[in-house]
Amino acid sequence: MNKFNTIFFLAIFSLIITVACSGSPDVMDTAIDKQKELDAAYGKATSEMVNDAKAKTDADAKTKADADASKPIVKMINLSTKYSDQTLQALVDLSVSKIADRKSNIIAIAYDIGANKGNSITDMPFEEHEVLISKDQIKSTINTIRSFLENDECIKDLGEEERKGTIDGEMERFTEWLEKGADATTQAQACATTRVVFNGAPTTQSEEDTLKTWVHELYHALQQDIALEPPAIDSWCDEEASQKSGWLVEGGADYFAQHIYAEYKGLNGLDEIFKYGLQSFNESGAGLYDGGIARTGAAALRLLVERGAVKHDSIIDGSLFQKCERVSVYHDNNPDVKIAKSSWSEIQYVYGKYSFKPSALK
């Protein structure tokens, strides 16, 4: 008999005893004693039920906490005065929710920058801008990033000298980026599963461009096979082949960003890919590398999807970038890749609807 049935039985039996108490004194004394026994039993059973319920709640909470603790983390530092924590975090949460089998711990930093000063940033394709964040914000951010790296398990596994060199080297360049207002839009791979995302956005940049870039760089941080040394990377990708697949890496990030931003704003992600692909063609021509490789690459990826060579879901959940299939499968000798790279620009807009021309789908 379970505890609920026991309590029900005791309650009914108690009612019977109560009725019996209306009889003779001897019967009443016996009934009162029995009632006390029943009350004690009822209290014990009730207490056990409460304790069992609490124990189950605690166990469920611990299981969830353990599961959450084992998940890779995504930490955000928002120094922007233009975009709220809620907006940037919502895009982070939406992005992360789409990814299958996440591996990397990520810290992402957003900050505003002012006018371009025209000076180059050391060893990076960035330029110096007017700094709009305070020295205290820079110091606090650098300390937070350092702590993040020092406590990261992947970096902890490095040898002492390599660990110190990695952290010090990264902190040196991150400090320069922040102190010089670099238009840094990138993800830095501090370790195989440790990524640092920067999004230094000019205040004159549109909301759409800033937020899409935020998601684009976050997706790079979620792409597993572009890490420095993930498991078996040498067997998946040789350096030359990896460089040739840059269009797919960038195209995948733009494909993802267009869909995430569209979902966040209630738009159509596919229309966004077509719209900007057609715009790139009109501005720069049909060469895949002539315009912005991210947008032309996204259009080429969409053509691969419509030709049945790539699954849309594998781009959105990131699984396309887990085992370097961009090299082992989608290499330059792949017939569908050849068509996608040469025909990505065959986009039409007819009766208010974007699509590929029939010639691109043959």
QUIWONOR-V42076 format. One record per residue. N is the residue number from 0. RES is the residue in one letter. PHI is phi in degrees with one decimal (999 if undefined). PSI is psi as a letter, one per 30 degrees, with the letter a starting at -180 (* if undefined). D_LAST is the distance of its C-alpha to the last C-alpha in Angstrom with 2 decimals. Layout:
n = <N/N>
res = <RES/RES>
phi = <PHI/PHI>
psi = <PSI/PSI>
d_last = <D_LAST/D_LAST>
This chain:
n = <0/1/2/3/4/5/6/7/8/9/10/11/12/13/14/15/16/17/18/19/20/21/22/23/24/25/26/27/28/29/30/31/32/33/34/35/36/37/38/39/40/41/42/43/44/45/46/47/48/49/50/51/52/53/54/55/56/57/58/59/60/61/62/63/64/65/66/67/68/69/70/71/72/73/74/75/76/77/78/79/80/81/82/83/84/85/86/87/88/89/90/91/92/93/94/95/96/97/98/99/100/101/102/103/104/105/106/107/108/109/110/111/112/113/114/115/116/117/118/119/120/121/122/123/124/125/126/127/128/129/130/131/132/133/134/135/136/137/138/139/140/141/142/143/144/145/146/147/148/149/150/151/152/153/154/155/156/157/158/159/160/161/162/163/164/165/166/167/168/169/170/171/172/173/174/175/176/177/178/179/180/181/182/183/184/185/186/187/188/189/190/191/192/193/194/195/196/197/198/199/200/201/202/203/204/205/206/207/208/209/210/211/212/213/214/215/216/217/218/219/220/221/222/223/224/225/226/227/228/229/230/231/232/233/234/235/236/237/238/239/240/241/242/243/244/245/246/247/248/249/250/251/252/253/254/255/256/257/258/259/260/261/262/263/264/265/266/267/268/269/270/271/272/273/274/275/276/277/278/279/280/281/282/283/284/285/286/287/288/289/290/291/292/293/294/295/296/297/298/299/300/301/302/303/304/305/306/307/308/309/310/311/312/313/314/315/316/317/318/319/320/321/322/323/324/325/326/327/328/329/330/331/332/333/334/335/336/337/338/339/340/341/342/343/344/345/346/347/348/349/350/351/352/353/354/355/356/357/358/359/360/361>
res = <M/N/K/F/N/T/I/F/F/L/A/I/F/S/L/I/I/T/V/A/C/S/G/S/P/D/V/M/D/T/A/I/D/K/Q/K/E/L/D/A/A/Y/G/K/A/T/S/E/M/V/N/D/A/K/A/K/T/D/A/D/A/K/T/K/A/D/A/D/A/S/K/P/I/V/K/M/I/N/L/S/T/K/Y/S/D/Q/T/L/Q/A/L/V/D/L/S/V/S/K/I/A/D/R/K/S/N/I/I/A/I/A/Y/D/I/G/A/N/K/G/N/S/I/T/D/M/P/F/E/E/H/E/V/L/I/S/K/D/Q/I/K/S/T/I/N/T/I/R/S/F/L/E/N/D/E/C/I/K/D/L/G/E/E/E/R/K/G/T/I/D/G/E/M/E/R/F/T/E/W/L/E/K/G/A/D/A/T/T/Q/A/Q/A/C/A/T/T/R/V/V/F/N/G/A/P/T/T/Q/S/E/E/D/T/L/K/T/W/V/H/E/L/Y/H/A/L/Q/Q/D/I/A/L/E/P/P/A/I/D/S/W/C/D/E/E/A/S/Q/K/S/G/W/L/V/E/G/G/A/D/Y/F/A/Q/H/I/Y/A/E/Y/K/G/L/N/G/L/D/E/I/F/K/Y/G/L/Q/S/F/N/E/S/G/A/G/L/Y/D/G/G/I/A/R/T/G/A/A/A/L/R/L/L/V/E/R/G/A/V/K/H/D/S/I/I/D/G/S/L/F/Q/K/C/E/R/V/S/V/Y/H/D/N/N/P/D/V/K/I/A/K/S/S/W/S/E/I/Q/Y/V/Y/G/K/Y/S/F/K/P/S/A/L/K>
phi = <999/-76.4/-63.5/-65.5/-64.4/-61.7/-63.5/-61.2/-61.2/-63.5/-65.5/-65.0/-64.8/-62.2/-62.3/-62.8/-61.9/-61.4/-64.6/-65.2/-65.7/-80.8/-87.9/-70.2/-57.6/-62.4/-63.4/-64.6/-60.8/-62.0/-65.3/-63.5/-60.6/-64.3/-63.1/-62.0/-63.0/-66.6/-61.0/-64.6/-65.6/-63.2/-63.2/-64.5/-64.0/-63.6/-61.6/-64.5/-63.7/-63.0/-63.4/-63.6/-63.8/-65.7/-62.5/-67.1/-62.1/-63.4/-65.5/-64.0/-64.6/-67.1/-60.0/-65.7/-62.7/-63.9/-65.8/-64.4/-66.3/-84.3/-77.3/-60.2/-99.7/-127.5/-105.7/-118.7/-120.5/-107.2/-103.4/-77.4/-98.7/-90.4/-122.4/-76.0/-56.8/-61.6/-65.5/-67.2/-67.1/-61.8/-70.3/-62.4/-62.0/-63.7/-63.2/-61.9/-64.6/-87.4/-84.5/-92.6/55.4/-66.5/-122.6/-89.0/-85.4/-130.6/-122.8/-120.9/-120.4/-114.7/-153.6/-91.0/-134.1/-100.2/-67.0/-71.5/-95.4/82.5/-94.5/-78.9/-92.1/-52.7/58.9/-137.6/-81.9/-112.5/-127.7/-75.8/-133.3/-58.7/-84.3/-111.1/-108.6/-80.0/-62.2/-64.4/-64.5/-63.7/-60.5/-63.0/-65.1/-62.5/-63.2/-67.6/-64.1/-58.8/-60.9/-58.6/-68.3/-63.2/-99.2/-78.1/-65.1/-62.5/-71.2/-60.6/-76.3/-73.3/-62.8/-55.7/-67.2/-66.1/-60.2/-64.5/-63.9/-63.0/-65.4/-63.2/-64.9/-66.2/-65.3/-64.1/-75.9/-62.2/-62.3/-61.3/-58.6/-73.4/-71.4/-108.3/60.0/-64.8/-82.2/-77.1/-124.8/-163.0/-124.1/-97.4/-96.8/-72.1/-157.9/-54.6/-124.5/-134.5/-125.9/-123.3/-100.7/-119.3/-137.6/-87.9/-111.8/-60.1/-66.4/-83.7/-72.5/-67.2/-59.2/-58.9/-65.0/-66.0/-72.4/-67.4/-65.1/-54.7/-71.9/-56.4/-70.0/-63.0/-63.4/-57.2/-68.0/-95.3/-74.7/-74.8/-86.9/-102.2/-69.6/-63.2/-144.6/-69.7/-54.2/61.7/-59.2/-65.5/-81.1/-89.1/-131.5/-94.6/-58.7/-63.7/-65.8/-62.5/-64.6/-69.7/-95.4/-59.3/-62.4/-76.2/-62.5/-71.0/-62.0/-63.2/-66.2/-70.9/-55.8/-65.8/-62.3/-62.4/-72.2/-66.8/-61.9/-62.6/-63.9/-63.7/-98.5/76.2/-108.1/-107.5/-62.5/-64.8/-60.7/-64.0/-63.8/-64.0/-58.7/-77.9/-65.9/-65.7/-63.1/-62.0/-63.2/-66.3/-87.6/-126.9/98.4/-89.0/-70.7/-59.3/-100.9/-77.6/-110.0/-75.3/-60.7/-65.9/-76.6/-68.8/-65.2/-64.5/-65.6/-64.0/-62.4/-62.7/-64.7/-61.6/-63.5/-71.6/-87.9/80.0/-90.5/-134.4/-89.3/-52.8/-63.0/-70.5/-78.4/-67.7/-90.3/80.3/-67.5/-63.7/-115.5/-108.9/-134.0/57.7/-64.8/-61.7/-105.6/-75.7/-115.6/-97.0/-86.6/-66.5/-87.8/-69.6/-57.4/-69.2/-65.0/-57.8/-67.6/-62.7/-72.3/-96.3/-119.6/-56.1/-85.0/-79.6/-108.7/-126.7/-126.8/-125.0/51.6/75.5/-133.7/-85.3/-167.0/-83.3/-67.4/-53.7/-63.4/-78.0/-101.3/-72.6>
psi = <k/l/e/e/e/e/e/e/e/e/e/e/e/e/e/e/e/e/e/f/f/g/b/l/e/e/e/e/e/e/e/e/e/e/e/e/e/e/e/e/e/e/e/e/e/e/e/e/e/e/e/e/e/e/e/e/e/e/e/e/e/e/e/e/e/e/e/e/f/f/k/k/l/j/k/k/j/j/g/k/f/e/k/l/e/e/e/e/e/e/e/e/e/e/e/e/f/f/k/k/i/k/e/k/k/k/k/k/k/k/l/l/l/b/k/k/f/g/k/l/k/k/g/l/h/l/l/k/l/k/k/g/l/l/e/e/e/e/e/e/e/e/e/e/e/e/e/e/e/f/g/k/e/e/e/f/f/l/l/e/e/e/e/e/e/e/e/e/e/e/e/e/e/e/e/e/e/e/f/g/h/k/h/j/j/l/k/k/j/f/l/e/h/j/k/j/k/k/i/j/k/k/f/f/k/l/e/e/e/e/e/e/e/e/e/e/e/e/e/e/f/f/j/e/g/g/l/e/i/l/k/g/e/e/f/e/k/l/e/e/e/e/e/f/g/e/e/e/e/e/e/e/e/e/e/e/e/e/e/e/e/e/e/e/f/h/a/j/e/e/e/e/e/e/e/f/e/e/e/e/e/e/e/f/a/f/k/e/g/e/b/j/f/e/e/e/e/e/e/e/e/e/e/e/e/f/f/g/f/k/k/e/f/f/e/e/g/f/f/f/h/f/g/h/f/f/e/f/e/h/l/f/f/k/e/e/e/e/e/e/f/f/g/f/f/i/k/l/j/k/h/g/k/k/l/k/k/e/f/f/f/*>
d_last = <69.85/67.52/68.97/67.99/69.73/72.71/73.05/72.77/75.46/77.73/77.39/78.36/81.18/82.39/82.60/84.72/87.03/87.41/88.57/90.91/92.54/94.23/96.57/99.70/100.26/99.79/96.56/95.52/96.28/94.28/91.43/91.46/91.27/88.45/86.69/86.93/85.41/82.59/82.01/81.79/79.38/77.28/77.16/76.20/73.36/72.06/72.27/70.38/67.59/67.34/67.40/64.73/62.50/63.07/62.43/59.08/58.13/59.14/57.25/54.06/54.49/55.02/51.97/49.84/51.55/50.98/47.28/46.97/48.94/46.58/43.50/42.39/43.80/42.36/45.21/44.98/47.33/46.97/49.04/47.28/49.34/46.32/44.42/46.23/46.32/44.97/41.83/40.98/41.96/39.87/36.75/37.87/38.48/35.19/33.30/35.32/34.93/31.18/31.57/31.86/34.60/35.99/38.02/39.17/42.22/41.47/43.75/42.19/44.18/43.57/45.82/46.18/46.76/48.24/48.12/46.60/49.38/47.23/48.42/46.09/46.19/47.04/44.13/41.55/39.31/41.42/44.12/47.47/48.02/50.95/51.80/52.02/52.99/56.54/57.98/58.83/55.23/54.06/56.75/55.99/52.24/52.83/55.28/52.84/50.05/52.56/53.74/50.18/49.57/53.00/52.49/48.96/48.93/46.47/48.66/51.80/50.60/50.66/53.83/56.43/56.00/52.19/52.32/54.74/52.82/49.53/51.12/53.25/50.42/48.11/50.94/51.83/48.47/48.01/51.46/50.59/47.48/49.52/52.63/50.76/48.38/45.26/41.96/40.84/37.51/36.86/37.37/39.86/39.79/43.49/42.93/40.20/40.35/42.14/40.37/41.87/39.82/41.06/40.04/42.35/41.33/42.93/44.64/42.97/39.47/37.80/37.90/34.12/33.72/36.63/35.62/31.98/33.30/35.74/33.00/30.75/33.64/34.61/31.19/31.69/35.00/33.31/30.78/32.60/31.18/31.94/35.63/38.06/38.87/37.33/37.88/36.32/34.55/35.34/33.57/30.42/30.20/31.72/32.56/30.34/27.21/28.20/28.52/25.02/23.68/25.54/22.46/21.51/25.14/25.48/22.12/23.06/26.42/25.14/22.58/25.60/28.00/25.97/25.81/29.47/30.78/28.92/30.39/33.77/33.69/32.13/28.95/25.21/23.91/20.23/21.38/23.38/20.55/18.51/21.79/22.91/19.62/19.64/23.33/22.90/20.55/23.11/25.96/24.86/21.75/18.35/19.95/19.55/23.29/24.50/25.14/25.94/24.09/24.42/22.54/19.79/19.58/19.44/16.45/14.67/15.86/14.62/11.01/11.78/13.28/10.55/8.23/11.46/12.76/15.73/17.92/19.10/22.60/22.80/22.64/25.12/27.53/27.38/26.76/23.87/26.74/29.33/28.80/27.05/23.65/22.45/24.01/24.01/20.41/18.47/19.90/18.66/17.87/15.39/11.93/10.38/13.33/12.84/9.49/11.27/14.36/13.08/10.77/12.92/14.65/12.04/14.01/15.51/18.68/19.11/22.15/23.10/19.90/17.56/13.81/10.69/9.50/6.61/5.56/5.75/3.80/0.00>
